[in-house]
Amino acid sequence: MKSSSLLSSLALALGLFCAPLTTQTPSAGSEPELQNQDESNLGDIVKAKDIFKHVRKDKGYVTLETKSKDGLPLTADIYPGASPAATMILLFHQAGSSRGEYRKIAPRLQAKGYNCLALDARSGNGIRWGATNVTSAHALRRKLDQSYDAALQDLERSVAWVREMEFSGKIVIWGSSYSAALVMLMAQPETLGKKIAGVLAFSPGEYLKKKGVVTKAVPRIEVPIFMTCARAEAKRSLGPFVKLMKNKRSEFFLPETGKHGSRILTFTDSNEEILKKDALEAWKRVFAFLSDVAPPLPAKRPASGRKPVDLPLKNTTRPASKPASRKGRD
């Protein structure tokens, strides 16, 4: 009996040790409770080839962990695409949110051949879109700064992380609300701008402590920017940004109504026709932008005297749509 009890206890302890960490929303004054959530975690040291080998076909992603600059554990869902050489899109969530914000968005990008990493940043909270923000729970437990500005180091870490995992394709950064402001800072040439191919910013604004810092960053960005927001927030938030985008391949899409942040893309099955129309058009614009600045797969090496051609992807289409006006009018 004692031997059986000891073995059971040991098995339970090993199971808890090996399982990925996640959280429940803590009550006031208490530490977040870390629990089992996602059985697909492969640990801290993993390469792209391991991800492609272990990802479950019925799930489409694996959950991994690394550490931010200050040692805070970072959790992310990795959605492998066509190959480790395919473009990697780094997906960052809005305030009070988690990597779950992209559970309906990343698979559509993945189906086109893109690799995706949806990160839990420290500035988030609780369970939204079916996923707990594990990074935020760790930060709360350690009493770390969870401001928008503090989350910048988490986003920056993900750029180095995908290279460490040996994803070798182009990198595109994608922000939603406050993280859309942070990707503007990341995209400046003196920070990470030389390491990325493009930026997608959903509802960016001056959300950071130092007002005006985002406005100053936008004209410094040399890579193409795709920018959009709900129509109601266009004048308030994006007016100056749109005029300051310098790259000629940049685009601003203004929907008929829309939703704040990346949520605009999740209404493809909405019963409200206007939201559905906006979502479908937004997806067309996103895919057109991505296919221009960072196609999923690298071009084939051309034979001498021939121009390079894109390697075709199954079921990949290039939507034919007019570019949106730089003045915010479709």
Secondary structure, 3 states (H helix, E strand, C coil): CHHHHHHHHHHHHHHHHHCCCEECCCCCCCCCCEECCCCCCCCCCCCHHHHHHHCCCCCCCEEEEEECCCCCEEEEEEECCCCCCCCEEEEECCCCCCHHHHCCCHHHHHHCCCEEEEECCCCCCCEECCEECHHHHHHHHCCCCCCCHHHHHHHHHHHHHHHHCCCCCCEEEEEECHHHHHHHHHCCCCCCHHHCCEEEEECCCCCCCCCCHHHHHHHHCCCCEEEECCHHHHHHHHHHHHHHCCCCCCEEECCCCCCCHHHHHHCCCCCCHHHHHHHHHHHHHHHHHHHHHCCCCCECCCCCCCCCCECCCCCCCCCCCCCCCCCCCC
